[in-house]
Amino acid sequence: MKIYVDFDDCLCETARSFSELAAEMFGKKVPYEKIRYFDLDKSFDLNDEQFEQFMIRGHQPEVLLSYKETPGASETINEWLSLGHEVSVITGRPFSAYEPSRLWLDRHGLQNAGLYCLNKYGRDSFIKNSDFSLEMDDYYKMAFDYAVEDSPKAFRFFGHLPNLKVLVFDRPWNRECEFPNENYRRCFDWKSIRNIVSKGTSVTGQ
């Protein structure tokens, strides 16, 4: 079985850290539960210059390494890996963030999970001439049985896989979105994600 896992706000609590960072850098005090938009410039009311500074700071190695794990993430993924499933962490972070992102995974016991940087959101603007380790054409050649994702903006990358089960990690910015089809299911924690995948694999025998 092959499983796609997003990094930020699935594996780690990026938005909670960004809420603190926005207050620290610009005095924009927006609690985590009030982050209603995936577009953080909109959520934190940042102008273009502020947003660029904000994203650059949020992708500094020491900041990336400070993000807290979402409870149950590494335990669940390591269980999948031990069962022989293939886990690919596919992040919208630029390749300049690859090394600290890889180190974060390793520090959390996820050495055997693959890591790919895919330009999901067109974020070249805040780190000029950004590189990404996974090209779109190559991504679309990959196949997955399950995907764990929090961003409604990423749903468009799943349309080529009609049988993909998308487990949408519940976050404030996705609570009002409409799911594309019945293959999408809202999950409130890694325990529920683990249970869904476990039931699916026992039925399919994969």
Contacts in CASP RR format, 6 or more apart in sequence:
PFRMAT RR
TARGET T0000
AUTHOR 0000-0000-0000
METHOD contacts of the structure
MODEL  1
MKIYVDFDDCLCETARSFSELAAEMFGKKVPYEKIRYFDLDKSFDLNDEQ
FEQFMIRGHQPEVLLSYKETPGASETINEWLSLGHEVSVITGRPFSAYEP
SRLWLDRHGLQNAGLYCLNKYGRDSFIKNSDFSLEMDDYYKMAFDYAVED
SPKAFRFFGHLPNLKVLVFDRPWNRECEFPNENYRRCFDWKSIRNIVSKG
TSVTGQ
1 80 0 8 1.000
1 84 0 8 1.000
1 85 0 8 1.000
1 86 0 8 1.000
1 145 0 8 1.000
1 146 0 8 1.000
1 197 0 8 1.000
1 201 0 8 1.000
1 206 0 8 1.000
2 85 0 8 1.000
2 86 0 8 1.000
2 88 0 8 1.000
2 142 0 8 1.000
2 143 0 8 1.000
2 144 0 8 1.000
2 145 0 8 1.000
3 80 0 8 1.000
3 85 0 8 1.000
3 86 0 8 1.000
3 87 0 8 1.000
3 88 0 8 1.000
3 144 0 8 1.000
3 145 0 8 1.000
3 146 0 8 1.000
3 147 0 8 1.000
3 148 0 8 1.000
3 197 0 8 1.000
4 88 0 8 1.000
4 90 0 8 1.000
4 144 0 8 1.000
4 146 0 8 1.000
4 147 0 8 1.000
4 148 0 8 1.000
4 149 0 8 1.000
5 11 0 8 1.000
5 77 0 8 1.000
5 87 0 8 1.000
5 88 0 8 1.000
5 89 0 8 1.000
5 90 0 8 1.000
5 113 0 8 1.000
5 147 0 8 1.000
5 148 0 8 1.000
6 89 0 8 1.000
6 90 0 8 1.000
6 91 0 8 1.000
6 147 0 8 1.000
6 148 0 8 1.000
6 149 0 8 1.000
6 150 0 8 1.000
6 151 0 8 1.000
6 154 0 8 1.000
6 169 0 8 1.000
7 14 0 8 1.000
7 89 0 8 1.000
7 90 0 8 1.000
7 91 0 8 1.000
7 92 0 8 1.000
7 93 0 8 1.000
7 101 0 8 1.000
8 14 0 8 1.000
8 15 0 8 1.000
8 67 0 8 1.000
8 91 0 8 1.000
8 92 0 8 1.000
8 93 0 8 1.000
8 150 0 8 1.000
9 15 0 8 1.000
9 70 0 8 1.000
9 150 0 8 1.000
9 151 0 8 1.000
9 169 0 8 1.000
9 171 0 8 1.000
10 70 0 8 1.000
10 73 0 8 1.000
10 148 0 8 1.000
10 149 0 8 1.000
10 150 0 8 1.000
10 169 0 8 1.000
11 69 0 8 1.000
11 70 0 8 1.000
11 73 0 8 1.000
11 74 0 8 1.000
11 89 0 8 1.000
11 105 0 8 1.000
11 108 0 8 1.000
12 67 0 8 1.000
12 68 0 8 1.000
12 69 0 8 1.000
12 70 0 8 1.000
12 73 0 8 1.000
12 104 0 8 1.000
13 67 0 8 1.000
13 68 0 8 1.000
13 69 0 8 1.000
13 70 0 8 1.000
14 67 0 8 1.000
15 32 0 8 1.000
15 35 0 8 1.000
15 171 0 8 1.000
15 173 0 8 1.000
16 32 0 8 1.000
16 68 0 8 1.000
17 58 0 8 1.000
17 63 0 8 1.000
17 66 0 8 1.000
17 67 0 8 1.000
17 68 0 8 1.000
18 35 0 8 1.000
18 40 0 8 1.000
18 44 0 8 1.000
18 54 0 8 1.000
18 58 0 8 1.000
19 30 0 8 1.000
19 31 0 8 1.000
19 32 0 8 1.000
19 35 0 8 1.000
21 54 0 8 1.000
21 57 0 8 1.000
21 58 0 8 1.000
21 63 0 8 1.000
22 28 0 8 1.000
22 29 0 8 1.000
22 30 0 8 1.000
22 40 0 8 1.000
22 44 0 8 1.000
22 46 0 8 1.000
22 54 0 8 1.000
23 29 0 8 1.000
23 30 0 8 1.000
25 50 0 8 1.000
25 53 0 8 1.000
25 54 0 8 1.000
25 57 0 8 1.000
26 44 0 8 1.000
26 46 0 8 1.000
26 50 0 8 1.000
26 54 0 8 1.000
28 44 0 8 1.000
28 45 0 8 1.000
28 46 0 8 1.000
30 43 0 8 1.000
30 44 0 8 1.000
32 172 0 8 1.000
33 172 0 8 1.000
34 43 0 8 1.000
34 172 0 8 1.000
35 43 0 8 1.000
35 171 0 8 1.000
35 172 0 8 1.000
35 173 0 8 1.000
36 43 0 8 1.000
36 172 0 8 1.000
36 173 0 8 1.000
36 176 0 8 1.000
37 43 0 8 1.000
37 173 0 8 1.000
38 151 0 8 1.000
38 152 0 8 1.000
38 153 0 8 1.000
38 173 0 8 1.000
38 174 0 8 1.000
40 46 0 8 1.000
40 51 0 8 1.000
40 54 0 8 1.000
40 55 0 8 1.000
41 47 0 8 1.000
41 48 0 8 1.000
41 50 0 8 1.000
41 51 0 8 1.000
41 54 0 8 1.000
43 173 0 8 1.000
44 54 0 8 1.000
46 54 0 8 1.000
51 126 0 8 1.000
52 125 0 8 1.000
52 126 0 8 1.000
55 123 0 8 1.000
55 126 0 8 1.000
55 127 0 8 1.000
56 126 0 8 1.000
56 127 0 8 1.000
57 63 0 8 1.000
58 64 0 8 1.000
59 93 0 8 1.000
59 94 0 8 1.000
59 96 0 8 1.000
59 97 0 8 1.000
59 126 0 8 1.000
59 127 0 8 1.000
61 97 0 8 1.000
61 99 0 8 1.000
61 100 0 8 1.000
62 100 0 8 1.000
64 93 0 8 1.000
64 97 0 8 1.000
64 100 0 8 1.000
64 101 0 8 1.000
64 104 0 8 1.000
65 100 0 8 1.000
65 103 0 8 1.000
65 104 0 8 1.000
65 107 0 8 1.000
67 104 0 8 1.000
69 108 0 8 1.000
70 169 0 8 1.000
70 190 0 8 1.000
71 189 0 8 1.000
71 190 0 8 1.000
72 189 0 8 1.000
72 190 0 8 1.000
72 191 0 8 1.000
73 108 0 8 1.000
73 190 0 8 1.000
74 108 0 8 1.000
74 109 0 8 1.000
74 110 0 8 1.000
75 190 0 8 1.000
76 190 0 8 1.000
76 191 0 8 1.000
76 193 0 8 1.000
76 194 0 8 1.000
77 87 0 8 1.000
77 110 0 8 1.000
77 113 0 8 1.000
78 109 0 8 1.000
78 110 0 8 1.000
78 112 0 8 1.000
79 194 0 8 1.000
80 87 0 8 1.000
80 197 0 8 1.000
81 87 0 8 1.000
81 112 0 8 1.000
81 113 0 8 1.000
83 201 0 8 1.000
85 201 0 8 1.000
87 112 0 8 1.000
87 113 0 8 1.000
87 114 0 8 1.000
88 113 0 8 1.000
88 114 0 8 1.000
88 115 0 8 1.000
88 116 0 8 1.000
88 142 0 8 1.000
88 144 0 8 1.000
89 105 0 8 1.000
89 110 0 8 1.000
89 113 0 8 1.000
89 114 0 8 1.000
89 115 0 8 1.000
89 116 0 8 1.000
90 116 0 8 1.000
90 118 0 8 1.000
90 134 0 8 1.000
90 139 0 8 1.000
91 97 0 8 1.000
91 101 0 8 1.000
91 115 0 8 1.000
91 116 0 8 1.000
91 117 0 8 1.000
91 118 0 8 1.000
92 117 0 8 1.000
92 118 0 8 1.000
92 119 0 8 1.000
92 120 0 8 1.000
92 121 0 8 1.000
92 123 0 8 1.000
92 132 0 8 1.000
93 101 0 8 1.000
93 117 0 8 1.000
94 117 0 8 1.000
94 119 0 8 1.000
94 123 0 8 1.000
94 124 0 8 1.000
94 127 0 8 1.000
94 130 0 8 1.000
94 131 0 8 1.000
94 132 0 8 1.000
95 117 0 8 1.000
95 130 0 8 1.000
95 131 0 8 1.000
95 132 0 8 1.000
95 133 0 8 1.000
96 127 0 8 1.000
96 130 0 8 1.000
96 131 0 8 1.000
97 117 0 8 1.000
98 115 0 8 1.000
98 117 0 8 1.000
98 133 0 8 1.000
101 115 0 8 1.000
101 117 0 8 1.000
102 115 0 8 1.000
105 111 0 8 1.000
105 113 0 8 1.000
105 115 0 8 1.000
116 133 0 8 1.000
116 134 0 8 1.000
116 139 0 8 1.000
117 131 0 8 1.000
117 132 0 8 1.000
117 133 0 8 1.000
117 134 0 8 1.000
118 132 0 8 1.000
118 134 0 8 1.000
118 136 0 8 1.000
118 139 0 8 1.000
118 157 0 8 1.000
119 130 0 8 1.000
119 132 0 8 1.000
119 136 0 8 1.000
120 151 0 8 1.000
120 153 0 8 1.000
120 154 0 8 1.000
120 157 0 8 1.000
121 151 0 8 1.000
121 153 0 8 1.000
123 130 0 8 1.000
124 130 0 8 1.000
139 157 0 8 1.000
140 160 0 8 1.000
143 161 0 8 1.000
144 161 0 8 1.000
144 164 0 8 1.000
145 163 0 8 1.000
145 164 0 8 1.000
145 165 0 8 1.000
145 206 0 8 1.000
146 164 0 8 1.000
146 165 0 8 1.000
146 166 0 8 1.000
146 167 0 8 1.000
146 196 0 8 1.000
146 197 0 8 1.000
147 158 0 8 1.000
147 164 0 8 1.000
147 165 0 8 1.000
147 166 0 8 1.000
147 167 0 8 1.000
148 167 0 8 1.000
148 169 0 8 1.000
148 187 0 8 1.000
148 193 0 8 1.000
149 155 0 8 1.000
149 158 0 8 1.000
149 166 0 8 1.000
149 167 0 8 1.000
149 168 0 8 1.000
149 169 0 8 1.000
150 168 0 8 1.000
150 169 0 8 1.000
150 170 0 8 1.000
150 171 0 8 1.000
150 173 0 8 1.000
150 174 0 8 1.000
151 173 0 8 1.000
151 174 0 8 1.000
152 173 0 8 1.000
152 174 0 8 1.000
152 177 0 8 1.000
155 166 0 8 1.000
155 179 0 8 1.000
155 180 0 8 1.000
155 184 0 8 1.000
158 164 0 8 1.000
158 166 0 8 1.000
158 180 0 8 1.000
159 180 0 8 1.000
162 183 0 8 1.000
163 183 0 8 1.000
164 183 0 8 1.000
165 183 0 8 1.000
165 185 0 8 1.000
165 196 0 8 1.000
166 179 0 8 1.000
166 183 0 8 1.000
166 184 0 8 1.000
166 185 0 8 1.000
167 185 0 8 1.000
167 187 0 8 1.000
167 193 0 8 1.000
167 196 0 8 1.000
167 197 0 8 1.000
168 174 0 8 1.000
168 179 0 8 1.000
168 184 0 8 1.000
168 185 0 8 1.000
168 186 0 8 1.000
168 187 0 8 1.000
169 187 0 8 1.000
169 193 0 8 1.000
170 186 0 8 1.000
170 187 0 8 1.000
170 188 0 8 1.000
179 186 0 8 1.000
185 196 0 8 1.000
187 193 0 8 1.000
187 196 0 8 1.000
END
